[in-house]
Amino acid sequence: MLLTKSTAFIIGPIATLLGYIMNAIFWVQEQIGIPNIGLCIILFTIVIYMLMLPLTIQQQRFSKLQVKMNPELQEINKKYEKKKDDQAAMMKMNEETKAVYAKYGVHPMGSCLQLLIQMPILFALYRVIWNVPAYVTSVYNAFSPLASELLDISGAEEFMTEAASSLSVSNFEMTMNKMIDVLYKFKTANWSELLESFPSLKSIIESTHETVNGMNYFLGLNIADSPMSIMTSAYQAGSYLLIVGAVLVPVLAALTQWLNAKLASTGNENNNSSANSNDTMNATMKSMNTVMPLMSAVFCLSLPVGMGIYWIAGAVIRSIQQVFVNRSIDKIDVDELIKQNLEKENKKREKQGVPPQKIANTAKMSTRNIETSPSKQLTTDKKEVSKEERADKIKASTDYYKNHSTAKPGSLASKAQMVQQYNERTKKK
């Protein structure tokens, strides 16, 4: 991957915008005398995740409300399970499902929409962190004097081409940007080889190396280098403290990712009233929550330390956000939420010229208690009747049969006559 700016569709412009933010953060650091890329990545991650906080809250809110909705949605699916071929039944099923989502104030595609918005931002974020010199002016300027000298000196092209191959920088050409691509990935051994190959550039090579080290080293680790490479070179040099620091990067990345997943799953479990019916889904999620942190640790071993710092910082920030989101969602009054959503829905219906919708003031009610317009009233709905009304109907029916029966009360003829009179009354209706 080259360190020049991304020109990918959507991701490129977003990366450029995020680059302005990172460049501004690094400029502030320079003004206070701590121009360090590792610290810049942490501050940059905090700013970006704070900007994405509204999307994060909406996504977590949707996830938690979905847990509350699941019993009703499962009841609807069970109700129409044997009517998949009935188009009218499927329309009613969709109508009931929409009513449940409307009741809780979420969109069926709400979570997917938020992910679609977040994904290009996250991909662009990776691009900026991976390609710091392309987006941070001061870092680029630290390499440009040396790159300019190398462009004009004999033998530099062969040296840089070989270095690019060893550092996995593809499509190398002798241009300013691609020279910086290679120089930014230089390890200590590469700098020593460069100095030996071009002693006439000793002064500028040493000054550039010193400046870059001041920017790149964070807690003793070169963020442009991978933990595996650092461990190898540290072992050869007998620097065991540096090995511990390199090991901590993938370990902390995995640990913080696991903690973040644990907090997210704990929030859902606290609200999951239908855990037994979701055993397969829960088992899959638990497996993912175990596998993904381990994968993070493996990837961190071969990726630059800067990416590991980003993963750790991002997981810590998401965990803190998750704690506050969990507390906020747990305090939601579902009855009040339904009331607010009803008001919003009725405003939409009013604009559409549709009669208002009435919803009973209970949190765990079934969609059968949602009254829609007469044309959309489901035939399966049952009107609730009070005990007094039921008793009055039974008494009226009994009195009717007594007054219109000529047979002896309690006899077989009397009962047959009651059935006949009932059938006649039903036909008239």
Secondary structure as UniProt FT lines:
FT   TURN            9..10
FT   HELIX           11..31
FT   TURN            32..33
FT   HELIX           37..51
FT   HELIX           53..79
FT   TURN            80..82
FT   TURN            84..85
FT   HELIX           87..104
FT   TURN            108..109
FT   HELIX           110..130
FT   HELIX           132..135
FT   HELIX           137..151
FT   TURN            154..155
FT   HELIX           156..166
FT   TURN            167..168
FT   HELIX           176..184
FT   HELIX           188..197
FT   HELIX           199..201
FT   HELIX           202..216
FT   STRAND          217..218
FT   TURN            219..220
FT   STRAND          221..222
FT   TURN            223..224
FT   HELIX           227..237
FT   HELIX           240..270
FT   TURN            273..274
FT   HELIX           275..278
FT   HELIX           279..302
FT   HELIX           305..330
FT   HELIX           334..351
FT   TURN            352..353
FT   HELIX           367..369
FT   HELIX           374..376
FT   TURN            379..380
FT   HELIX           387..403
FT   TURN            409..410
FT   HELIX           412..428
//
